[in-house]
Amino acid sequence: MDNFGQPRPKLTPFALLSPNLLKAIFYFRLTHPNIVQLLETFEDKSKVYLIMELVTGGELFDRIVEKGSYTEKDAADLIRQVLEAVDYMHEQGVVHRDLKPENLLYYSPDEDSKIMISDFGLSKMEDSGIMATACGTPGYVAPEVLAQKPYGKAVDVWSIGVISYILLCGYPPFYDENDANLFAQILKGEFEFDSPYWDEISDSAKDFIRQLMCVNVEKRFTCRQALAHPWISGNAASNKNIHGTVSEQLKKNFAKSRWKQAYHATTVIRQMQRMALSSGGSGGRSPVPQRSMSTGEPCGSLNGAQDK
């Protein structure tokens, strides 16, 4: 009984909480202006209901295409917001593991709306154990994940590098119709600043991307280092309008009917088992749909799956 003579509520021991609700509780720890807030959770025998902060501004690529003007400075401002949010997440011990444009939403339709990170279904607390499960989305996943090595916060930085690349040209740095070739490109960190799409992009932007998409995890920038790069913190980002080229490539390479296709996890598992990832070659480069991927043990995605 409490001090008012009422029965005390029955508390569920922390260790007995379902994996779904436990992940949601970790999510409650994240309070940042650029992270979609989890407001409440409800659980019944079969489902967990998540009450999320309402964001109404639409998806990242849609807004860029709709803009009349778009510059490197605009891209740098977007990435700065993402870096600040992810740096905060990493300080809290959370690794997102599935950063991609589809998970970046505008808070409101306002012209100066902030960007928000959403979808923490694959996120993991770093202090909950070694992360070794291959999960994420193929075009954005870090080489160490594909190599099935233990990994950490640096995988999010790689993904931000991929997003930065796309924001400046409208197409992904790694693409191939053949998944073995796609994965081989990522493992080797093989990407180019193709002419004419990159001819007018500043050297500072290119250097920034190289520092984030560095195969060597020890040399890859942290979020804090990336925030201090001149392209983000200084005046190195160009004011040249690149909207025409970028929007044209976004519409060509990221049509919703293509980049939102689901990809069954077991298909990728079989492919990964067949691939000699360390010796794969690079084939013809052509845009491919970006597909959800999970190999090895299923990743936790608010469905109760066990994770590594």
Order of alpha helices (4+ residues) and beta strands (2+ residues): alpha-beta-beta-alpha-alpha-beta-beta-beta-beta-beta-alpha-alpha-alpha-alpha-alpha-alpha-alpha-alpha-alpha-beta
